[in-house]
Amino acid sequence: MAVPKKRTGKSAQGHRRANWKGSVPETTICTNCGATILTHTVCTECGTYKGKQVSKKASKPENKAE
Ligand SMILES: [Zn+2]
């Protein structure tokens, strides 16, 4: 197994971590209900994808169905 020859200094560590940035997730608007959703995912509000119903989640979001 590879073992580091030298300890990474605080400066090098800081330089490395300076380029570690968070990214904003890509979102779009659902064509069926207009909710803001993640791209290439089924709408969590109405259960449609590309205009087709793919999930049994009806237009009314009822969580206590059972
Ligand atoms: Zn929707």
N, CA, C, O and the ligand as a Tripos MOL2 file, in Angstrom:
@<TRIPOS>MOLECULE
protein
  265   263    67     0     0
PROTEIN
NO_CHARGES

@<TRIPOS>ATOM
      1 N           0.8460   -1.2000    0.0000 N.3       1 MET1
      2 CA          0.0000    0.0000    0.0000 C.3       1 MET1
      3 C           0.8760    1.2430    0.0000 C.2       1 MET1
      4 O           1.9000    1.3010    0.6820 O.2       1 MET1
      5 N           0.4670    2.2150   -0.7600 N.am      2 ALA2
      6 CA          1.2340    3.4600   -0.8510 C.3       2 ALA2
      7 C           1.1620    4.2320    0.4610 C.2       2 ALA2
      8 O           0.1000    4.3750    1.0660 O.2       2 ALA2
      9 N           2.3050    4.7150    0.8750 N.am      3 VAL3
     10 CA          2.3960    5.4740    2.1230 C.3       3 VAL3
     11 C           2.9890    6.8380    1.8110 C.2       3 VAL3
     12 O           4.0090    6.9050    1.1250 O.2       3 VAL3
     13 N           2.3950    7.9290    2.2820 N.am      4 PRO4
     14 CA          2.9430    9.2540    2.0010 C.3       4 PRO4
     15 C           4.3210    9.4420    2.6030 C.2       4 PRO4
     16 O           4.5540    9.0940    3.7610 O.2       4 PRO4
     17 N           5.2450   10.0010    1.8080 N.am      5 LYS5
     18 CA          6.6310   10.1560    2.2490 C.3       5 LYS5
     19 C           6.7730   11.3310    3.2010 C.2       5 LYS5
     20 O           7.5670   11.2980    4.1410 O.2       5 LYS5
     21 N           5.9800   12.3800    2.9380 N.am      6 LYS6
     22 CA          6.0390   13.5880    3.7670 C.3       6 LYS6
     23 C           4.6520   13.9390    4.2620 C.2       6 LYS6
     24 O           3.6450   13.6760    3.6050 O.2       6 LYS6
     25 N           4.6300   14.5350    5.4320 N.am      7 ARG7
     26 CA          3.3670   15.0180    5.9630 C.3       7 ARG7
     27 C           2.9220   16.2370    5.1600 C.2       7 ARG7
     28 O           3.7370   17.1030    4.8440 O.2       7 ARG7
     29 N           1.6100   16.3090    4.8220 N.am      8 THR8
     30 CA          1.0770   17.4670    4.1020 C.3       8 THR8
     31 C           0.9990   18.6610    5.0460 C.2       8 THR8
     32 O           0.3750   18.5960    6.1050 O.2       8 THR8
     33 N           1.6530   19.7640    4.6350 N.am      9 GLY9
     34 CA          1.6580   20.9660    5.4680 C.3       9 GLY9
     35 C           0.3200   21.6630    5.5050 C.2       9 GLY9
     36 O          -0.5690   21.3850    4.7010 O.2       9 GLY9
     37 N           0.1900   22.5860    6.4650 N.am     10 LYS10
     38 CA         -1.0800   23.3040    6.6080 C.3      10 LYS10
     39 C          -1.3900   24.1350    5.3700 C.2      10 LYS10
     40 O          -2.5490   24.2660    4.9770 O.2      10 LYS10
     41 N          -0.3460   24.6960    4.7560 N.am     11 SER11
     42 CA         -0.5350   25.5320    3.5630 C.3      11 SER11
     43 C          -1.0510   24.6990    2.3900 C.2      11 SER11
     44 O          -2.0290   25.0730    1.7420 O.2      11 SER11
     45 N          -0.3940   23.5750    2.1200 N.am     12 ALA12
     46 CA         -0.8050   22.7110    1.0160 C.3      12 ALA12
     47 C          -2.2170   22.1880    1.2470 C.2      12 ALA12
     48 O          -3.0140   22.0730    0.3150 O.2      12 ALA12
     49 N          -2.5080   21.8740    2.4960 N.am     13 GLN13
     50 CA         -3.8430   21.3900    2.8590 C.3      13 GLN13
     51 C          -4.8940   22.4700    2.5700 C.2      13 GLN13
     52 O          -5.9740   22.1890    2.0500 O.2      13 GLN13
     53 N          -4.5440   23.7100    2.9230 N.am     14 GLY14
     54 CA         -5.4480   24.8300    2.6920 C.3      14 GLY14
     55 C          -5.6600   25.0960    1.2150 C.2      14 GLY14
     56 O          -6.7770   25.3700    0.7770 O.2      14 GLY14
     57 N          -4.5630   25.0110    0.4330 N.am     15 HIS15
     58 CA         -4.6670   25.2230   -1.0070 C.3      15 HIS15
     59 C          -5.5630   24.1580   -1.6370 C.2      15 HIS15
     60 O          -6.3660   24.4590   -2.5200 O.2      15 HIS15
     61 N          -5.4250   22.9340   -1.1900 N.am     16 ARG16
     62 CA         -6.2360   21.8440   -1.7310 C.3      16 ARG16
     63 C          -7.7100   22.0820   -1.3850 C.2      16 ARG16
     64 O          -8.5930   21.9350   -2.2300 O.2      16 ARG16
     65 N          -7.9500   22.4490   -0.1340 N.am     17 ARG17
     66 CA         -9.3440   22.6110    0.3060 C.3      17 ARG17
     67 C          -9.9830   23.8870   -0.2260 C.2      17 ARG17
     68 O         -11.2060   24.0260   -0.2020 O.2      17 ARG17
     69 N          -9.1600   24.8250   -0.7070 N.am     18 ALA18
     70 CA         -9.7050   26.0660   -1.2630 C.3      18 ALA18
     71 C         -10.4560   25.7990   -2.5610 C.2      18 ALA18
     72 O         -11.3290   26.5770   -2.9460 O.2      18 ALA18
     73 N         -10.1200   24.6990   -3.2390 N.am     19 ASN19
     74 CA        -10.7570   24.3700   -4.5070 C.3      19 ASN19
     75 C         -11.9090   23.3800   -4.3430 C.2      19 ASN19
     76 O         -12.4400   22.8510   -5.3190 O.2      19 ASN19
     77 N         -12.2800   23.1440   -3.0860 N.am     20 TRP20
     78 CA        -13.3750   22.2110   -2.8140 C.3      20 TRP20
     79 C         -14.6250   23.0300   -2.6060 C.2      20 TRP20
     80 O         -14.8420   23.5800   -1.5260 O.2      20 TRP20
     81 N         -15.4630   23.1160   -3.6470 N.am     21 LYS21
     82 CA        -16.6510   23.9700   -3.5810 C.3      21 LYS21
     83 C         -17.9270   23.1500   -3.7140 C.2      21 LYS21
     84 O         -17.9510   22.1130   -4.3770 O.2      21 LYS21
     85 N         -18.9620   23.6220   -3.0870 N.am     22 GLY22
     86 CA        -20.2710   23.0150   -3.2270 C.3      22 GLY22
     87 C         -20.8820   23.4260   -4.5390 C.2      22 GLY22
     88 O         -20.4950   24.4470   -5.1070 O.2      22 GLY22
     89 N         -21.8380   22.6490   -5.0400 N.am     23 SER23
     90 CA        -22.4770   22.9790   -6.3110 C.3      23 SER23
     91 C         -23.9840   23.0430   -6.1170 C.2      23 SER23
     92 O         -24.5610   22.2750   -5.3460 O.2      23 SER23
     93 N         -24.6060   23.9660   -6.8260 N.am     24 VAL24
     94 CA        -26.0580   24.1090   -6.7590 C.3      24 VAL24
     95 C         -26.6880   23.0450   -7.6460 C.2      24 VAL24
     96 O         -26.3140   22.9260   -8.8130 O.2      24 VAL24
     97 N         -27.6440   22.2590   -7.1190 N.am     25 PRO25
     98 CA        -28.2510   21.2240   -7.9570 C.3      25 PRO25
     99 C         -29.0490   21.8280   -9.1110 C.2      25 PRO25
    100 O         -29.6920   22.8690   -8.9730 O.2      25 PRO25
    101 N         -28.9860   21.1410  -10.2510 N.am     26 GLU26
    102 CA        -29.6790   21.5960  -11.4700 C.3      26 GLU26
    103 C         -31.1750   21.3310  -11.3200 C.2      26 GLU26
    104 O         -31.5980   20.1890  -11.1410 O.2      26 GLU26
    105 N         -31.9660   22.3940  -11.3960 N.am     27 THR27
    106 CA        -33.4070   22.2290  -11.2410 C.3      27 THR27
    107 C         -34.1470   22.7130  -12.4870 C.2      27 THR27
    108 O         -33.6240   23.4990  -13.2770 O.2      27 THR27
    109 N         -35.3580   22.2290  -12.6340 N.am     28 THR28
    110 CA        -36.2290   22.6490  -13.7240 C.3      28 THR28
    111 C         -37.6630   22.7240  -13.2070 C.2      28 THR28
    112 O         -37.9180   22.4120  -12.0440 O.2      28 THR28
    113 N         -38.5880   23.1310  -14.0490 N.am     29 ILE29
    114 CA        -39.9920   23.2530  -13.6390 C.3      29 ILE29
    115 C         -40.8010   22.1270  -14.2680 C.2      29 ILE29
    116 O         -40.6880   21.8530  -15.4630 O.2      29 ILE29
    117 N         -41.6170   21.4810  -13.4450 N.am     30 CYS30
    118 CA        -42.4650   20.3780  -13.9170 C.3      30 CYS30
    119 C         -43.4680   20.8930  -14.9440 C.2      30 CYS30
    120 O         -44.1190   21.9170  -14.7380 O.2      30 CYS30
    121 N         -43.5810   20.1550  -16.0680 N.am     31 THR31
    122 CA        -44.5020   20.5880  -17.1350 C.3      31 THR31
    123 C         -45.9550   20.3150  -16.7540 C.2      31 THR31
    124 O         -46.8730   20.9150  -17.3150 O.2      31 THR31
    125 N         -46.1570   19.4110  -15.8020 N.am     32 ASN32
    126 CA        -47.5260   19.0530  -15.4080 C.3      32 ASN32
    127 C         -48.0800   19.9640  -14.3160 C.2      32 ASN32
    128 O         -49.1920   20.4770  -14.4410 O.2      32 ASN32
    129 N         -47.3070   20.1660  -13.2420 N.am     33 CYS33
    130 CA        -47.8360   20.9340  -12.1170 C.3      33 CYS33
    131 C         -47.0670   22.2230  -11.8450 C.2      33 CYS33
    132 O         -47.5090   23.0500  -11.0470 O.2      33 CYS33
    133 N         -45.9300   22.4020  -12.4940 N.am     34 GLY34
    134 CA        -45.1880   23.6450  -12.3370 C.3      34 GLY34
    135 C         -44.2970   23.7240  -11.1180 C.2      34 GLY34
    136 O         -43.7550   24.7860  -10.8120 O.2      34 GLY34
    137 N         -44.1370   22.6080  -10.4160 N.am     35 ALA35
    138 CA        -43.2800   22.6070   -9.2360 C.3      35 ALA35
    139 C         -41.8100   22.5830   -9.6370 C.2      35 ALA35
    140 O         -41.4690   22.0840  -10.7090 O.2      35 ALA35
    141 N         -40.9540   23.1070   -8.8030 N.am     36 THR36
    142 CA        -39.5200   23.0660   -9.0570 C.3      36 THR36
    143 C         -39.0020   21.6770   -8.6980 C.2      36 THR36
    144 O         -39.1460   21.2260   -7.5620 O.2      36 THR36
    145 N         -38.3890   20.9950   -9.6910 N.am     37 ILE37
    146 CA        -37.9160   19.6280   -9.4860 C.3      37 ILE37
    147 C         -36.4820   19.5000   -9.9790 C.2      37 ILE37
    148 O         -35.9960   20.3340  -10.7410 O.2      37 ILE37
    149 N         -35.8090   18.4320   -9.5270 N.am     38 LEU38
    150 CA        -34.4640   18.1300  -10.0200 C.3      38 LEU38
    151 C         -34.5840   17.6290  -11.4570 C.2      38 LEU38
    152 O         -35.5610   16.9640  -11.8010 O.2      38 LEU38
    153 N         -33.5930   17.9460  -12.3040 N.am     39 THR39
    154 CA        -33.6450   17.5070  -13.6910 C.3      39 THR39
    155 C         -33.4750   15.9930  -13.7920 C.2      39 THR39
    156 O         -32.7890   15.3810  -12.9730 O.2      39 THR39
    157 N         -34.1020   15.3990  -14.7980 N.am     40 HIS40
    158 CA        -34.0430   13.9630  -15.0880 C.3      40 HIS40
    159 C         -34.5420   13.1110  -13.9280 C.2      40 HIS40
    160 O         -34.0700   11.9950  -13.7150 O.2      40 HIS40
    161 N         -35.4990   13.6500  -13.1820 N.am     41 THR41
    162 CA        -36.1020   12.8760  -12.1030 C.3      41 THR41
    163 C         -37.6230   12.9980  -12.2010 C.2      41 THR41
    164 O         -38.1570   13.9360  -12.7920 O.2      41 THR41
    165 N         -38.3030   12.0110  -11.5960 N.am     42 VAL42
    166 CA        -39.7580   12.0400  -11.5350 C.3      42 VAL42
    167 C         -40.1780   13.1620  -10.5930 C.2      42 VAL42
    168 O         -39.5680   13.3630   -9.5430 O.2      42 VAL42
    169 N         -41.2230   13.8900  -10.9740 N.am     43 CYS43
    170 CA        -41.7200   14.9780  -10.1310 C.3      43 CYS43
    171 C         -42.2260   14.4070   -8.8100 C.2      43 CYS43
    172 O         -43.0160   13.4640   -8.8020 O.2      43 CYS43
    173 N         -41.7770   14.9710   -7.7040 N.am     44 THR44
    174 CA        -42.1800   14.4700   -6.3890 C.3      44 THR44
    175 C         -43.5790   14.9620   -6.0100 C.2      44 THR44
    176 O         -44.1990   14.4370   -5.0860 O.2      44 THR44
    177 N         -44.0610   15.9600   -6.7200 N.am     45 GLU45
    178 CA        -45.3800   16.5200   -6.3950 C.3      45 GLU45
    179 C         -46.5100   15.7560   -7.0840 C.2      45 GLU45
    180 O         -47.5180   15.4370   -6.4540 O.2      45 GLU45
    181 N         -46.3410   15.4610   -8.3870 N.am     46 CYS46
    182 CA        -47.4370   14.8270   -9.1220 C.3      46 CYS46
    183 C         -47.0580   13.4460   -9.6810 C.2      46 CYS46
    184 O         -47.9310   12.7430  -10.1910 O.2      46 CYS46
    185 N         -45.7960   13.0420   -9.6020 N.am     47 GLY47
    186 CA        -45.3950   11.7080  -10.0370 C.3      47 GLY47
    187 C         -45.3180   11.5240  -11.5330 C.2      47 GLY47
    188 O         -45.4890   10.4090  -12.0260 O.2      47 GLY47
    189 N         -45.0670   12.5930  -12.2710 N.am     48 THR48
    190 CA        -44.9630   12.4710  -13.7200 C.3      48 THR48
    191 C         -43.5210   12.6790  -14.1630 C.2      48 THR48
    192 O         -42.7300   13.3180  -13.4690 O.2      48 THR48
    193 N         -43.1920   12.1330  -15.3260 N.am     49 TYR49
    194 CA        -41.8830   12.3370  -15.9400 C.3      49 TYR49
    195 C         -42.0860   12.4880  -17.4330 C.2      49 TYR49
    196 O         -42.6620   11.6060  -18.0690 O.2      49 TYR49
    197 N         -41.6280   13.5740  -17.9960 N.am     50 LYS50
    198 CA        -41.7980   13.8970  -19.4160 C.3      50 LYS50
    199 C         -43.2730   13.8430  -19.8170 C.2      50 LYS50
    200 O         -43.6140   13.3600  -20.8970 O.2      50 LYS50
    201 N         -44.1330   14.3390  -18.9470 N.am     51 GLY51
    202 CA        -45.5500   14.4100  -19.2530 C.3      51 GLY51
    203 C         -46.3220   13.1240  -19.0650 C.2      51 GLY51
    204 O         -47.5320   13.0950  -19.2850 O.2      51 GLY51
    205 N         -45.6300   12.0300  -18.6510 N.am     52 LYS52
    206 CA        -46.3020   10.7440  -18.4560 C.3      52 LYS52
    207 C         -46.3820   10.4360  -16.9680 C.2      52 LYS52
    208 O         -45.4600   10.7360  -16.2090 O.2      52 LYS52
    209 N         -47.5080    9.8250  -16.5580 N.am     53 GLN53
    210 CA        -47.6690    9.4180  -15.1660 C.3      53 GLN53
    211 C         -46.8580    8.1320  -14.9530 C.2      53 GLN53
    212 O         -47.1700    7.0970  -15.5410 O.2      53 GLN53
    213 N         -45.8320    8.2000  -14.1240 N.am     54 VAL54
    214 CA        -44.9910    7.0230  -13.9000 C.3      54 VAL54
    215 C         -45.0430    6.5660  -12.4460 C.2      54 VAL54
    216 O         -44.5780    5.4740  -12.1220 O.2      54 VAL54
    217 N         -45.5960    7.3810  -11.5860 N.am     55 SER55
    218 CA        -45.7040    7.0310  -10.1710 C.3      55 SER55
    219 C         -47.1610    7.1220   -9.7560 C.2      55 SER55
    220 O         -47.9290    7.9110  -10.3070 O.2      55 SER55
    221 N         -47.5410    6.2900   -8.7600 N.am     56 LYS56
    222 CA        -48.9360    6.2580   -8.3390 C.3      56 LYS56
    223 C         -49.3430    7.4440   -7.4870 C.2      56 LYS56
    224 O         -50.4760    7.5130   -7.0090 O.2      56 LYS56
    225 N         -48.4320    8.3680   -7.2970 N.am     57 LYS57
    226 CA        -48.7520    9.5350   -6.4860 C.3      57 LYS57
    227 C         -49.7310   10.4180   -7.2570 C.2      57 LYS57
    228 O         -49.3540   11.0690   -8.2310 O.2      57 LYS57
    229 N         -50.9800   10.4370   -6.8210 N.am     58 ALA58
    230 CA        -52.0150   11.2140   -7.4980 C.3      58 ALA58
    231 C         -51.7610   12.7020   -7.3480 C.2      58 ALA58
    232 O         -50.8350   13.1230   -6.6550 O.2      58 ALA58
    233 N         -52.5930   13.4870   -8.0060 N.am     59 SER59
    234 CA        -52.4020   14.9320   -7.9700 C.3      59 SER59
    235 C         -52.5180   15.4840   -6.5550 C.2      59 SER59
    236 O         -51.9470   16.5300   -6.2460 O.2      59 SER59
    237 N         -53.2710   14.7690   -5.6770 N.am     60 LYS60
    238 CA        -53.3440   15.1870   -4.2800 C.3      60 LYS60
    239 C         -52.2900   14.4380   -3.4610 C.2      60 LYS60
    240 O         -52.3810   13.2160   -3.3430 O.2      60 LYS60
    241 N         -51.3130   15.1110   -2.9030 N.am     61 PRO61
    242 CA        -50.2860   14.4250   -2.1080 C.3      61 PRO61
    243 C         -50.8200   14.0270   -0.7290 C.2      61 PRO61
    244 O         -50.7770   14.8170    0.2150 O.2      61 PRO61
    245 N         -51.3320   12.7700   -0.6220 N.am     62 GLU62
    246 CA        -51.8220   12.2580    0.6560 C.3      62 GLU62
    247 C         -50.8350   11.2370    1.1960 C.2      62 GLU62
    248 O         -50.6920   10.1430    0.6490 O.2      62 GLU62
    249 N         -50.1630   11.6020    2.2630 N.am     63 ASN63
    250 CA        -49.1370   10.7330    2.8340 C.3      63 ASN63
    251 C         -49.7370    9.6270    3.7110 C.2      63 ASN63
    252 O         -49.1890    8.5280    3.7940 O.2      63 ASN63
    253 N         -50.8590    9.9270    4.3600 N.am     64 LYS64
    254 CA        -51.4700    8.9390    5.2580 C.3      64 LYS64
    255 C         -52.5300    8.1520    4.5180 C.2      64 LYS64
    256 O         -53.7130    8.2510    4.8430 O.2      64 LYS64
    257 N         -52.1190    7.3550    3.5050 N.am     65 ALA65
    258 CA        -53.0460    6.5950    2.6960 C.3      65 ALA65
    259 C         -53.3790    5.2610    3.3490 C.2      65 ALA65
    260 O         -54.4530    4.7090    3.1120 O.2      65 ALA65
    261 N         -52.4690    4.7340    4.1720 N.am     66 GLU66
    262 CA        -52.6880    3.4150    4.7550 C.3      66 GLU66
    263 C         -53.5120    3.4710    6.0380 C.2      66 GLU66
    264 O         -53.7800    2.4350    6.6460 O.2      66 GLU66
    265 ZN        -45.2900   17.7820  -11.2140 Zn       67 ZN67
@<TRIPOS>BOND
     1     1     2 1
     2     2     3 1
     3     3     4 2
     4     3     5 am
     5     5     6 1
     6     6     7 1
     7     7     8 2
     8     7     9 am
     9     9    10 1
    10    10    11 1
    11    11    12 2
    12    11    13 am
    13    13    14 1
    14    14    15 1
    15    15    16 2
    16    15    17 am
    17    17    18 1
    18    18    19 1
    19    19    20 2
    20    19    21 am
    21    21    22 1
    22    22    23 1
    23    23    24 2
    24    23    25 am
    25    25    26 1
    26    26    27 1
    27    27    28 2
    28    27    29 am
    29    29    30 1
    30    30    31 1
    31    31    32 2
    32    31    33 am
    33    33    34 1
    34    34    35 1
    35    35    36 2
    36    35    37 am
    37    37    38 1
    38    38    39 1
    39    39    40 2
    40    39    41 am
    41    41    42 1
    42    42    43 1
    43    43    44 2
    44    43    45 am
    45    45    46 1
    46    46    47 1
    47    47    48 2
    48    47    49 am
    49    49    50 1
    50    50    51 1
    51    51    52 2
    52    51    53 am
    53    53    54 1
    54    54    55 1
    55    55    56 2
    56    55    57 am
    57    57    58 1
    58    58    59 1
    59    59    60 2
    60    59    61 am
    61    61    62 1
    62    62    63 1
    63    63    64 2
    64    63    65 am
    65    65    66 1
    66    66    67 1
    67    67    68 2
    68    67    69 am
    69    69    70 1
    70    70    71 1
    71    71    72 2
    72    71    73 am
    73    73    74 1
    74    74    75 1
    75    75    76 2
    76    75    77 am
    77    77    78 1
    78    78    79 1
    79    79    80 2
    80    79    81 am
    81    81    82 1
    82    82    83 1
    83    83    84 2
    84    83    85 am
    85    85    86 1
    86    86    87 1
    87    87    88 2
    88    87    89 am
    89    89    90 1
    90    90    91 1
    91    91    92 2
    92    91    93 am
    93    93    94 1
    94    94    95 1
    95    95    96 2
    96    95    97 am
    97    97    98 1
    98    98    99 1
    99    99   100 2
   100    99   101 am
   101   101   102 1
   102   102   103 1
   103   103   104 2
   104   103   105 am
   105   105   106 1
   106   106   107 1
   107   107   108 2
   108   107   109 am
   109   109   110 1
   110   110   111 1
   111   111   112 2
   112   111   113 am
   113   113   114 1
   114   114   115 1
   115   115   116 2
   116   115   117 am
   117   117   118 1
   118   118   119 1
   119   119   120 2
   120   119   121 am
   121   121   122 1
   122   122   123 1
   123   123   124 2
   124   123   125 am
   125   125   126 1
   126   126   127 1
   127   127   128 2
   128   127   129 am
   129   129   130 1
   130   130   131 1
   131   131   132 2
   132   131   133 am
   133   133   134 1
   134   134   135 1
   135   135   136 2
   136   135   137 am
   137   137   138 1
   138   138   139 1
   139   139   140 2
   140   139   141 am
   141   141   142 1
   142   142   143 1
   143   143   144 2
   144   143   145 am
   145   145   146 1
   146   146   147 1
   147   147   148 2
   148   147   149 am
   149   149   150 1
   150   150   151 1
   151   151   152 2
   152   151   153 am
   153   153   154 1
   154   154   155 1
   155   155   156 2
   156   155   157 am
   157   157   158 1
   158   158   159 1
   159   159   160 2
   160   159   161 am
   161   161   162 1
   162   162   163 1
   163   163   164 2
   164   163   165 am
   165   165   166 1
   166   166   167 1
   167   167   168 2
   168   167   169 am
   169   169   170 1
   170   170   171 1
   171   171   172 2
   172   171   173 am
   173   173   174 1
   174   174   175 1
   175   175   176 2
   176   175   177 am
   177   177   178 1
   178   178   179 1
   179   179   180 2
   180   179   181 am
   181   181   182 1
   182   182   183 1
   183   183   184 2
   184   183   185 am
   185   185   186 1
   186   186   187 1
   187   187   188 2
   188   187   189 am
   189   189   190 1
   190   190   191 1
   191   191   192 2
   192   191   193 am
   193   193   194 1
   194   194   195 1
   195   195   196 2
   196   195   197 am
   197   197   198 1
   198   198   199 1
   199   199   200 2
   200   199   201 am
   201   201   202 1
   202   202   203 1
   203   203   204 2
   204   203   205 am
   205   205   206 1
   206   206   207 1
   207   207   208 2
   208   207   209 am
   209   209   210 1
   210   210   211 1
   211   211   212 2
   212   211   213 am
   213   213   214 1
   214   214   215 1
   215   215   216 2
   216   215   217 am
   217   217   218 1
   218   218   219 1
   219   219   220 2
   220   219   221 am
   221   221   222 1
   222   222   223 1
   223   223   224 2
   224   223   225 am
   225   225   226 1
   226   226   227 1
   227   227   228 2
   228   227   229 am
   229   229   230 1
   230   230   231 1
   231   231   232 2
   232   231   233 am
   233   233   234 1
   234   234   235 1
   235   235   236 2
   236   235   237 am
   237   237   238 1
   238   238   239 1
   239   239   240 2
   240   239   241 am
   241   241   242 1
   242   242   243 1
   243   243   244 2
   244   243   245 am
   245   245   246 1
   246   246   247 1
   247   247   248 2
   248   247   249 am
   249   249   250 1
   250   250   251 1
   251   251   252 2
   252   251   253 am
   253   253   254 1
   254   254   255 1
   255   255   256 2
   256   255   257 am
   257   257   258 1
   258   258   259 1
   259   259   260 2
   260   259   261 am
   261   261   262 1
   262   262   263 1
   263   263   264 2
@<TRIPOS>SUBSTRUCTURE
     1 MET1         2 RESIDUE 1 A MET
     2 ALA2         6 RESIDUE 1 A ALA
     3 VAL3        10 RESIDUE 1 A VAL
     4 PRO4        14 RESIDUE 1 A PRO
     5 LYS5        18 RESIDUE 1 A LYS
     6 LYS6        22 RESIDUE 1 A LYS
     7 ARG7        26 RESIDUE 1 A ARG
     8 THR8        30 RESIDUE 1 A THR
     9 GLY9        34 RESIDUE 1 A GLY
    10 LYS10       38 RESIDUE 1 A LYS
    11 SER11       42 RESIDUE 1 A SER
    12 ALA12       46 RESIDUE 1 A ALA
    13 GLN13       50 RESIDUE 1 A GLN
    14 GLY14       54 RESIDUE 1 A GLY
    15 HIS15       58 RESIDUE 1 A HIS
    16 ARG16       62 RESIDUE 1 A ARG
    17 ARG17       66 RESIDUE 1 A ARG
    18 ALA18       70 RESIDUE 1 A ALA
    19 ASN19       74 RESIDUE 1 A ASN
    20 TRP20       78 RESIDUE 1 A TRP
    21 LYS21       82 RESIDUE 1 A LYS
    22 GLY22       86 RESIDUE 1 A GLY
    23 SER23       90 RESIDUE 1 A SER
    24 VAL24       94 RESIDUE 1 A VAL
    25 PRO25       98 RESIDUE 1 A PRO
    26 GLU26      102 RESIDUE 1 A GLU
    27 THR27      106 RESIDUE 1 A THR
    28 THR28      110 RESIDUE 1 A THR
    29 ILE29      114 RESIDUE 1 A ILE
    30 CYS30      118 RESIDUE 1 A CYS
    31 THR31      122 RESIDUE 1 A THR
    32 ASN32      126 RESIDUE 1 A ASN
    33 CYS33      130 RESIDUE 1 A CYS
    34 GLY34      134 RESIDUE 1 A GLY
    35 ALA35      138 RESIDUE 1 A ALA
    36 THR36      142 RESIDUE 1 A THR
    37 ILE37      146 RESIDUE 1 A ILE
    38 LEU38      150 RESIDUE 1 A LEU
    39 THR39      154 RESIDUE 1 A THR
    40 HIS40      158 RESIDUE 1 A HIS
    41 THR41      162 RESIDUE 1 A THR
    42 VAL42      166 RESIDUE 1 A VAL
    43 CYS43      170 RESIDUE 1 A CYS
    44 THR44      174 RESIDUE 1 A THR
    45 GLU45      178 RESIDUE 1 A GLU
    46 CYS46      182 RESIDUE 1 A CYS
    47 GLY47      186 RESIDUE 1 A GLY
    48 THR48      190 RESIDUE 1 A THR
    49 TYR49      194 RESIDUE 1 A TYR
    50 LYS50      198 RESIDUE 1 A LYS
    51 GLY51      202 RESIDUE 1 A GLY
    52 LYS52      206 RESIDUE 1 A LYS
    53 GLN53      210 RESIDUE 1 A GLN
    54 VAL54      214 RESIDUE 1 A VAL
    55 SER55      218 RESIDUE 1 A SER
    56 LYS56      222 RESIDUE 1 A LYS
    57 LYS57      226 RESIDUE 1 A LYS
    58 ALA58      230 RESIDUE 1 A ALA
    59 SER59      234 RESIDUE 1 A SER
    60 LYS60      238 RESIDUE 1 A LYS
    61 PRO61      242 RESIDUE 1 A PRO
    62 GLU62      246 RESIDUE 1 A GLU
    63 ASN63      250 RESIDUE 1 A ASN
    64 LYS64      254 RESIDUE 1 A LYS
    65 ALA65      258 RESIDUE 1 A ALA
    66 GLU66      262 RESIDUE 1 A GLU
    67 ZN67       265 GROUP 0 **** ****
